[in-house]
């Protein structure tokens, strides 16, 4: 009797457990499954992404983004109740992950990623360390609901009461919503493209902007000019920029004064002009660069003009005097072209040309960029190895140590050389290089974003100082032009703490401005040249014409968008940026998402002005970007170009037989 009672108890308990599990599952399904709940959560995420990426939730684009969510929900349920739940759960998960990627991308590159940037998916994986440094707990909120939604959609089918779906109603709602979103995309496409991805996303919706980015734009007027002779194209460039040639700036060297000299260019990772001549707690941040400034020509009002390619865009500009691509990294968009460039011009002058970088050449597609630029050879991680590894490759010490031997060997030949060094150790997030720099910052100062950046720059400065000493000992300084410049910003705005702000005030003597965010140093050391500081307003696009001026290289048949720093002619600069940037001799104008957020600065001291007006020549800067892109795209394909991204060519050849190693 007792045995039967116990069996009955177990069966009763088992049935109770099933009922409880059923009730639990049904409860989760009831909470997480209805399309309105998932749709509301997805809409909240989209609005949060708008706030993080654009700085604004509202605006006309808000309508497009919300209707895109409505379209996703409605069209998902047009497949029926069960399949609709599953479809919506999967799409909500994909969209949530895409939003996190978009927010991270914008915080790293200061631009809204276009769908065309998916070509750089491998590149995104390569900056994992940077992304992890930017990733904060708030991004997890985009993903927090996904386990419940997916679990409810796929694990508890038996708990749902299957109801008939009004397919026509769902298709009507979804189709109408999608049609409105498409209209926003069409409007975004028809709006003149300024490369301002943030304002475009604000006005037309993130979804509308992404849709418009899928359709290639054609500018027949610029393409017609781009296909014209070099002299006609250059005349168009000069007319757009308002240049007037003939006059020279005070104390400028004669054209060709350094003809036949070697050229050594050093592109320093994340070097900003604010570091030069500055001290923290009585310590010079860059004492070695300060000594170079005292010995050479210094241009403190030089500005970074990179686009989506960051460091690789700076390499592209300094060697071509062309604007970076607006939609992609130039090293990807223009990888198959035979680019008119400084290396090719110097090759024609009998120079040996090569570039040195300790990273994997697949990073930023450099294995394609360097042949496109016409370098005779390049030295990468296969040459430098993994010794003393920092961030992305062998340290700057190894770069300059082994690179010096390459220069000494090149100097023993009968022809001059052009060598471009690209440093990596001071790359964000700075921790490893900061631990090696001699700048002493303790406690919260040393651990802050700005403190680590300054300590990393201290390390980079020490390696440049060591390199200069060895160049002197090798007798190369007296026979070379040495150019040092920064590639882009190092001090971000995102995540700045009170400690960061205080350190920046001590560094600069005032609050850090958006103009200083773009401000980089340009230092030129030439044999016998009297040292001086010239406050002319320049950009990275002016580096190649300046060098060619000194070396006496004729640019008459090479279209160039920059001009020599020694020519006394007006300045007009921009960059393919998230927000429209305009720079001339009188102002630095940075467009805001709304008119009330526009900002004006002095281009010669980066001080913010209380107000101003939109520059009259703002459309000219957009024309320069479009004209440069049209010109490059009609250039001939280079021999040996594979069109591949992230795959090194010539792997089936003997390494000694190919110049690209």
Secondary structure, DSSP 8 states (H G I E B T S, - for coil): -HHHHHHHHHHHHHHHHHHHHHHHHHHHHHHH-SHHHHHHHHHHHHHHHHHHHHS-S-SHHHHHHHHHHHHHHHHHGGG-HHHHHHHHHHHHHHHHHHHHHHHHHHHHHSS---GGGGGGHHHHHHTHHHHHHH--HHHHTTTTTHHHHHHHHHH-GGG-------HHHHHHHHHHHHHHHHHHHHHHHHS---S-HHHHHHHH-HHHHHHHHTS----HHHHHHHTS-HHHHHHHHHHHHT---S-B-TT---TTTTTT-EEEEEEETT--GGGTT-EETTEES-HHHHHHHHHSEEEEEEE----TTHHHHHHHHHHH-----SSS-HHHHTTTB----HHHHHHHTT-EEEEE-SS-TTGGGHHHHHHHHT-SEEE-HHHHTTTTEETTEE-HHHHHHHHHHHHHHHHTSSS-EEEEEE--TT-TT-HHHHTT-S----HHHHHSHHHHHHHHHHHHHHHHHHHHHHHHHTT-GGGEEEEEEE-S--S-STT--HHHHHHHHHHHSS---HHHHHEEEEEEE-TT---EE----EEGGGHHHHHHHHHT---TTS--SS--TTB----EE--S-SS-EEEESS-EEE--SSGGG-EEE-TTT--EES-----TTHHHHHHHHHHHHHHHHTS-B-TT----SS--TTTTS-TTT-SB-
